[in-house]
Amino acid sequence: MKKSLKYISVVLLSAMAFAACSLDTESMSSIDSQTYYKTQADAEAALVGCYDGYRRTVSGGGNKSITISFFVASEIMSDDCFGGTGHTDGMNHRAVDRFDKSLEPNVSNDYEGLWEHYYRAIFNVNSLLVQLDNISWESSAHFNTETAEQTRLAVEGEARFLRAVEYFDLVRMFGRVPLLTSPTKDVVPQAEPAELFELIFNDLKFAMENIKYVPTAAWHKSNDGRGTKEAAAAILARAYLFYTGYYGVEHDACSKQDAIDALTMIVNGGNYALVQAANDAEGVEQNGFKRLWRAASATDSGDGKLNNHAYVGRACAEAEVNEYLFSQKFNHTQDYNGVNTGNQWLVMVGLRDVTNALAVPYGRGWGACTVNPDAVKIFEEGDARKQATIIDIEGEGRGAIIDDAILSGWREFTGYNLKKYIPLAYNVDGTAVPEVQAESEWEGNHDFMISQYQDYIVVRYADVLLMLSELTEDAQYMNQVRQRAGLGDIAYSKENIIEERHREFMGEGIRYWDLLRQGVDYAADKIAGEWTVKSGGVDEQLIIDKAKFTATKGLCPIPDNQITASGGVYTQNDGWL
């Protein structure tokens, strides 16, 4: 008898209504896929459920929480952040940060929730894909299709795009993972990375060819969060760079020219651009990079209140151009009764135990991902990205918020925190930021644990330009990014590209994978080191050992309970035994 793993013992396909064709909706319904797929509308609802499954890889849901999400792991493992969190908390974040199982013997099972939700998401996609031939299709204005067959292919393209994104996350984190292309409950052996990347590349190419949306600014306002051919093209190039870098060979399914052509298509399409500077409501010019992030764009309105009038908003809806190619959507409807729709990433990086108004405008959270002081030093003089990316608690005049009580409860405090996704809570006059509309861009008077719903930007146009520079060795694209940051042009070199990416994407879950694709030894040299931090209010030496990192090859541990459930079919990654 074949074994069945618990991550697929229950199938949850979400019945989500299209609200103006937006993915900004909640889903809690359980559907039997064997009887559900009867009409095109059913298939469309199931597709939105697939997007919901992708969201749950961060927010969790059901009876399975996410202890360490892909975003958190990506930052902790990089040279930008330490584990942080509370002084009396478990050692799981510290073990991830230091690639050291001895600090937390059960650290592998901290990935259990992530693993299960990723495979539930993939199961949902596969359940939809096997039913497509049973649907009566027709042309669709929504999918921008002229024939029934085009509609079918467009739905398949979006589903396969999601599967590619999900597998790309899994293979980077764990290396060898089960490859499922049908909704099976059977134990499937771990596939080799080359086989996994073949699926990823082929799915992305299919999505590029068959998704028919034209991602204009008007389209984004009502379809934020959907996959497009441009998003698939950008992820294809990202996957190409990672595979060729980490594994040292080019995959047969994707050539360098394929990646260049994909990025060039985006650039020539004209539907995306870098957000540029604009004046806020008080007439003060705000740098374009700062406008991408809520906290970075928050300014004093002059009456003791904050404004976000230069913020481009979700889907870049308030911008003249769109820079977001693909975002992971979250909602404000999370509660304590089983609805998990919020962005838990924001909760993790919020300031630890900070409740007083001296924190203006920042809100509280669990204090994870404290910023490495070395990362603060990478920015050139005049680089607008530094202030938009990092909270310098003393430098911003907020040193008084960190009293002895807060320090006593905070682990690996450095005085620096990530800003891009920090929760916002206070006006300049110290009052809580009020809810101004049903989906407030502020959460000051809300429960900080369940009110965070800022979308996570998976890929931006700036990445398209920097990847194109890297692949073509042409500095013009890199220099467009630098000019937006307020910096002069520089010549092309591989190191210049890598460091420019470092400055542009700090706090966006990209840096670690950029390091790893330069080679394990290269990454180890950047990540390993010794620093003085404060844990429980006293100095502590934080040491990341190069040998421990190289022993893992930069991979995360497979959850031990999954290995056990597989009957030994799965094996643990090196360095985590």
N, C-alpha and C positions, 0 to 999 in steps of 0.2 A: 504494500500500500504506500502510495506517495505521501510524503509529509506536506503539511500545509502550514505556512507561516502566519503568525497572528496579525501581521500588518495588513493582510488582505482577507482576513476572516469576515470582515464586514465591509460591504460596498456602500459608499455614500455618494450618490449622484445628486447634485443640488439642483432643485427646481427654482431658478431665479428669473424673475420678471425683468425684461429689458425696460429700464426706465430711460426713455429717450435714447435707447440703444446703448446706454452707459453701463459700465460694470460697477458703478458705485451703488450697489445694492447688497442686501444681506441674504443669506440662505441658510435654512436650517432643516429643509425637508429631505426625507429619505425616499428614494425611488427605486423600484425594481426594474433594472435595465432590460429584463427579458420581455416585459410587457409595455414599457414606456415608449419606445421609439416607434411611433406610428405616423407622425406628421412632420413636416419641415419645422413647424413651431416647436415640437417636442425636441428635435435635434438642436435647434437654436438654444433652447433652455438648457439642455444638457451641455452645450458648449460653454455657456456662461458658468455652469457648474464646474467645468474644468478650470476656468479662471479662478473660481472660488477655491478649488483644491490647491492651486498654486499659492494663493494668499495664505492658506492654512499652514504652509511650510514655515511661516514666520509666526502667525498668530495662534496656531494650534486649533483646538476645538475638540468637542466630544470629551472623552475621558483621557486624552493624551495631550499634555502640555509640551511646549518646546523649551527645554532647559537652555540649550545653546543653539541659536539659529545660525544660518549661513552667514548673515551679516555680522553677528557677534564674533563668530569664529574667525572670519576673514580679517577683522580688525585686531583681535587679540593676538593672532598668530603673526601679524606683520611687525615691522619695526616702528610703527606709528603709535601703538597703544600697549598698555599692560592690562592685566586681567581686572584689577580694581575690585569693586563691589564692597560689601560690608566686612568689617574686621572679624566678626564672629561667624560669618557665613562659611559654608563649606569651601573646600579647596579646589572645586572643579574648574573654575576659571583660571586659577593659578596653574593647575596642571596642564591645561590647554596652552596657556601662554608660554610655559617653560618646556613643553613637550616631554613631560616627566610624569609617568604613571605612578611613581612612588609617592607623589604628593597626594594623590587621590586614586586608590586602587580601582574604584568603580567609575573612573572618568569615562570609560567607553560607553557606559549606559546613559551618560548625559546626552548622547546623540540619538537615543532610542526614539524620542518624540519626533525629531527631525527626520530620521530614517523612515519611520512609519508614515508620516504625512507626505513625504515625497513619493513613496510608493503607492499610497492611496490616490494621490494626484495622478500618477502615471496610470494606475488602474482605471480611473475615471476616463482618461483620454483613450485608452485602449478599448474600453467598453463602448465608447462612442464610435470609434473607427470601425469596429467589426459590424456595426449596425447600419452603416451608411448606405449600403446597397438595398436595404429594406425600406428606405424612405422614398416617398413620392416627392420629387423635387420640382421646383419651378424657378423661373428667373426672379431675381430679387433686387429691388432698388436699394435695400439695406446693404446687401453684400456687393453692390455695384456690378451685378452680373447680368448678362444678356440672354443666357440660356440656362436650362435646368441643370445641365452637366457642369457648367461653370459654378453654379451655386454649390453643388455637391463638392466640387474640388476646392472651393473657397473655404467651406466649413472644415474639410479635411486639412487644408493648409494651416488654418489657425490652430487646430488640435495638434497637428504635428509640430508646429512652432513651439507650443507649450511643452510638449514632450521633450523636444531638443533642449530647451532651456533647463528643464528639470534634470535631465540626464547630464547636462554639462556641469551643473552644480555638483551632482553626486560624484561624477568621475574625478573632478578636481579634488574634492574632499577625501574620497576613499580609495581612488584608483580602481581596483577590481570590484565591481558590483554586479548583481544579477541584472541581466538584460531581458526585459519583458516586453514583447510586442503584441501580446494578446492578454485578455483579462483572466489569466490563470491563477489558481490558488496553490499550484504545485511549487515545490522548492526547485529553483533553477540555479545551477552553479554560477559562481561569479565569472563574468566575461572579462576578457582581456581588454585593455584600454583601446587598442586598435579597432576592435569590434564595436565598442561603445561609440567611438568617434565616427565610425562609418554610419551608424544610425543618426547621430547628431548632424553630420554634414548633409546626409541625404534628406533628412527631415527639413532642414533649413532651406536647402535648395528647392524642395517641393513647395515650401511656404512662399519663397520668393517668386516662384513662377505662377502660383495659383491664387494667392490673396489679391483681391482686386480693389481694395480700398485705395482712394487717392487721399493721402493724409494732409489735406489743407488745414488751415487754421480753424475754419468753420467745422470741419469734420472732427477735429480733436476736442472741441468744446462739448460734443455730445457722444463721443466714442472713446473717451480717455481710458487708457488701459488695455486696449485691444492690440493684438499683434498685427503688424503690417509687413509688407515685403521689405521695407527699409529697415525695420527692426530686425527681421530675420537676417538681412545682409550684414548688419553691424555685428550681430552675435556670431555669424559665420566667420567674419574676419577675426574676432576675438578668439574663437575656438581654434582657428588656424594658427594664430600666433602662439597660443598656449601649447598646442600639440607639438608643433615643430620645435618650440623652445624646450619644453620639458622632456620630450622623448627623443629629440635630436634627429628626427626624420620627418619627411613630408608624407602625409597620408595620401593614398591613391584617390580618395574621394574628394579631395580639395587641394588644388594647387595654389601657389602664390599668386598666379594671375587671376584665379577665381576670386581670391580675397581682394585683390586690387580692383577688379571689375565690380565687385559688390559695393565697395566703398565709393568708387567713382560714380556709380549709379545714384547713390544717395546725394553726393555733392552736386551732380549735374541735374538732379531732379528738381532742385530749388525749393523743396517743401520744408527744409530745415535750415537753421542758421544759428549763429551764436547770439544770444540775447545781449543787447548793448545797453549803454548807460541811458538813464531817463531821469527826469525830475520827479521828486515826490510831491505831495500836496502842498508842501511849504516852499516849493521851488528849488529845493536842494538836489543837486545831481547825485544820483546813486549809481555806483559802478554796476555794469551789467552782470558780472559774476555774483555780486552780492544779491542781486535781484532774484536769483534762482532759489534762494533759501529763506524761509520765513524768519528765522532768528537773525540772520545776517542783514536782512532788509528792514528790521524793526528800528525805527528812529523816534526820537522825541518830537512830538507834534507841537511843542511849545506851551502846552497847557497842562503839563504833567501826565499826559496820556501818550501811548504808543500809537504809531501808525505803521501800516504795511503798504502804503500807497504805491510804492515802487516794486513791490513783490509781484512776480509774474503769475502766481497762483498755480493751482492744479491744472495740469495739461497746458501750462503756459498760456492760459486763457486770457490773461491781461497783458500779454506781451505782443509786440509788433510781429514777432517771428516765433517759431516753435523750436526749442532746443531739445525737448524730451522725446526721444524715439520710442521708449517703452518704459512704463512705470508699473510697479506692483501696487495695486489699489488696496486701500483700507477704508473702514467706515467708522463713524462716530457712534454707532449703535451698540457697542459692546456693553455687557452688563455682567452681573455675578450669577446669572441664572442659566449659564451654558452658552450664551451668545459670545463668541470670540471673533470679533471683526476688526479690532484695533491693531495698531502697529506697535508690537511689544519692543521693537528696537529702540524707540524713543524712550520707553520706560527704563530700559537698561542703561542708557547713557545719560539720563538726567542726573543732576547734582545730588549727591548723597545727603539725605536728611535736611536739606536746606528748605526752610519754611519762612524765613523772614524776608521782608521786602527789600533788603539790601542786595538781594540776588537779581534785581531788575536787569532784564526782563525774564530771566531764566527760571524754569521750573525744576521740580525735584524728580528723583528717580532712584535707581539702585547704585549709581556711581561706578558702573562698569566702564571699561575702555578708557581709563585715564591716559592722557597723552604723554608719550615719551618726550622728555625735554630735548633730546637730540632732534626730534622731528620739528620742533619750533624753529630750529636754526637753518632749515633748508631754503627759506624764502629770501629772495633778493630784496634789497631796499626798494620800497615803493610798490611791492607786489600786493595788489588789493585782495588777493586770495588768502593771505595770512589772517587778517582780521575776520574774514568771512568764514574761516575754517576752524579756528582755534579760539577757545575762551581762555584768555590770560587773566586769571582771577585778580592778581595783584595789579597787573598792567592796566586793567580796565577800572581800577579803583574800587574793587569789591572785596578786598582782602578781609574786611570786617565780617563778612558772612561766614568765614571759616573760623569759628571759635573752638575752644577746647572740646566741647561736647561733640561737635561735628567731626573733628579730627579723630576723636577717640573711637568713632564708629566707622571710619572710612579706611579701607585697605588700599595701599599703594597710591596714596595721594601724591600728586606731583605739582599741583597748582595750575594744571592745564587740562582742559576738557574739549571734546569735540563740540563744535557749534552747529554744524549743518542740520542735524536732526535733534537738537536739544528742545525739550518741551518749553513752552512759553507760559508764564504765569502772572507777571506783575506789570502794571503800568509804572511810569517813571515816578509818580507821586506815591507809590507804595501800595496802591489799591489793587485788588485782584482784577485781572482782565475779564470783563464781562462777556457773556455769550451774546453776540450781536446778530446771529441768525441761526437757523436750524442746524447748519453745519458750520459752526464757528471755526475760524482759523486760529482761535485762541482757546486755551483750556484753563485759564487761571481759576475759575470758580467751579471747576469740575474735579472729579476724582482722578488724581494723576495716574492711577493704575489702569484705568479703563477708558480714558478720554482721548488717548493719543491715536490719531488717524492720518497724520501726514503721509502721503504716498512716498514710496521708496523709488528713486529714479534708477532704473537698471542700466540704461545706456543713454548717453547724451551725444549731441552732435560734436562736442569738443573731442570725444573719444574717436569719432569717425575721422576727424582731421588729424589727430595724433597718430592713429593707426596707419593712415594713409601716408603720412610723413615717414613713419618707420618702414613701411613696406616699399616705398618708392625712393627712399633716401633723399627726399625733397623737403627742404626746410620751410617752404612757403606755408604749408598747412600748419605746422607747429607754430610758426610766427603769427599766424592769425589768432591763435589761442593766447600767445604771449601779449599781443597788442591789446586784447580785451582786458588782460590783467594789469595794463599800464606799463608794460615792459618793452624794451627794444628788441630788435631782431638778433638772432644768433645763428651760427652755422649748424648744419646738420652733423650730428654724430650719434651713435647708438646711446652713449651715456647721456647726452643732452636730452634725447627723447625720453629715456627712462626717468630722469630726474624731473623733466617737465611734467610727465604723467604723475609723478609723485606729488608735485605741488598742486596740480589741477584736481586730483581725485582723492586726496586724503580724506578719510572718513566715509568713502563711498564703496568700500568693500572690493577695491580693485588692486591696491598696492601689493598685497600678499601674493596674488597670482602673477602680477608683473615680476616680482622678485623670483618666484619659483620657476617661471619659464626662462629665466636666465641661467638656470642650473642650480642644483641643490647646494653646491659649495658656495656659489655666489650669494644665494639667499642666506645661507648660514652666516657668512661674514657680515651681512647687513643686520641680521636679527640678533645674533649672539652678542653678549656684553654684560656689563655690570653697572648698576646705577644705585643711587641712594634715594629712597622714597620714604614716605611716612605711612606706617600701618599702625592703627590704634594710637596715633598721636606721637609715636616715637620713630626714630630713624631705623630703617631696615635696608639691608643690602639685597637688592634684587639681582639675581644672577640667572641668565639664560645661557646654558651650556651648548656650545657648538656641536659637540659629539652627540648629545641627546637629540638635537634637531636632525642631524644627518642620519642618525639611526632610523628615524621615521620616514626619511625621504620627503619630508614635508607633508605627509598624509595624516589624516585623522584616524582614530581607531574605529573599527567596525564594532557596533554594539555587541557586547558579549552575549546578551540574551538572544540576539538574532543568530549568533553562531550556535548557541545551544539549541534553539528551536529548529535549526536546519539539520540537526543530527550530525554536526561536524562537516557538512558539505561546504560551509563557509569557513575560511581561515582568516586569522587576524593579521593585520598589517605589521610589518617589521617595526621594531621599536616600541610596540605597545603590548607585547606578550607578557 
